[in-house]
Structures are given as structure tokens and as C-alpha cells.
């Protein structure tokens, strides 16, 4: 997610889960638009592979009308995201960013 977030930054996420079905799915998914989210995707590395992406849109994923989230990384040139995968399923969203502590931020001094 560079340049917005860098190696060494501490990110605090609030756990969330959005069911794939129900009357409020679109509303709950829509609240993520524009936010930085934590996603977990199955990959060659395994299912514990976590990624930080920005949620940009809610879209229909399949012919059955299931909703998904369109996500992109802030580094457009080097990011692997929905431009490669398409919209991700709602159950892949693990959290939403609450707080960031920047690497190199001023450290409190001892007493």
C-alpha cells in the first residue's frame, strides 16, 4: 500500500465479517467504500496470506447476484488486486483500518 503505508508502519484493524446473504448485505458492504481493509485470500502461499487494500466499489460477482468488493492497492503499478482477480467475496474481508502508527514517528522519552 505504499506510498500511503510503508514497511514498519503499525496498522490496527477492527475485525468485521459481512455475511454473503441477507437484507442488509449491500448496506454493510457499501460502508467499506473508500476505507482501507484487511483481506485474506487463498493463494499459492496459503490461506493465511493477509493483504491491505482500499475498498473502491461494491459489485455483483456472479450470475447468481452475489455481491463483492472491488479492492485496489495504492501502488497502482505494483499492486495485485481486483484488476487481476475481479471483485473479492465478502467473506474474504477480515477487518477495517482504525489506526496507523507511522514508522519513524517521534518516540516518547523516558521519565
N, C-alpha and C positions, 0 to 999 in steps of 0.2 A: 504494500500500500504506500510505498514511497512515491512521491516526496512528502505526503501528509503524515505518515507514520514511519518511523525508522527502526532499524535493528537496535535493540536495547531499550526501546520505549516499553513501559509497563501499561497494559491495557486491562481495564476492569470491565467485565461483561456481566449483565444480568441474564440469568437463564430464562429462556422462554421456550414454549412449544406451541405450535399452531396446528390444530387438527386439520386433516385434508378435507373433511366434510363438516357440514353444519351450517346454520343460518348466518353466523357472523364471521365466516372464514374470510370473505373479501374485505370486510371492515378491519379485522385484525391484521391481515396481511398488508393492507393499504397503509396502516400506521407505520410500517417499516420504511416506506419510500423516503429516500434521502438520508437514511441513517446508516451508520457503519454496523455491520452484523458479523457474527461468528458463524461459519458454516462448517459442517462435517460431511465430506463426500467420500464415497468409496473410490479407491484408486489402486494403482499397482503398488503403492506404498502400504495400503491397508485402509481399514475403516476408521482409524483414529487420526487421520490426516485432517487437521483443522486449518481453515483459511479465513482471513479477514477480507471482507469485500463490502462494497457500498450497494445497498438496495436501490434500484432505479425505477422499477415498474412491477406491476402485477399483471401477469399474462395467463392466458389459457395454455396449458402444457400439452394437452392431448385431445383426441376426438371425443372423449367422454366428458370434456369440460372441466377437468381438474385444473385448479389454479396453481401457478408457480410464481417465483420471484426472479426477475431479471437482475443479475448482480454483475458489477464490474469492479475491477481494481482501479486505483487512482493512477497507476503507471500504465497508461494505455498501450505502450509499445511492448512491454514485457509481461503483462498480466495474462494469465489463463483464467477465463471467466465465462459468462453466458454467451459471449461472442463465439466461443468454441462449443460449449455444452448446450446452449439454449437455456430456457428458464429452469431453475432448480426447484425441486419439490419442497413443499412447506416443511416436511419433517426433517429436512437437512439443515434448517435454521436452528442453531443452538443458543444464540444469545444476541443481545443488542448492547452496543458500547455505552457505558455510563461515564467512564473517567479515563483520562490518559495522563501518565506521569512521563514527561519527556526525559530522554537520556541527556545528561549534561545539565539538567536543571540545578539551580543552586541548592546545595545540601544544607540542612540546618546545622548550626555549630553546636558543639557540646557546651554543657553548663560549666 
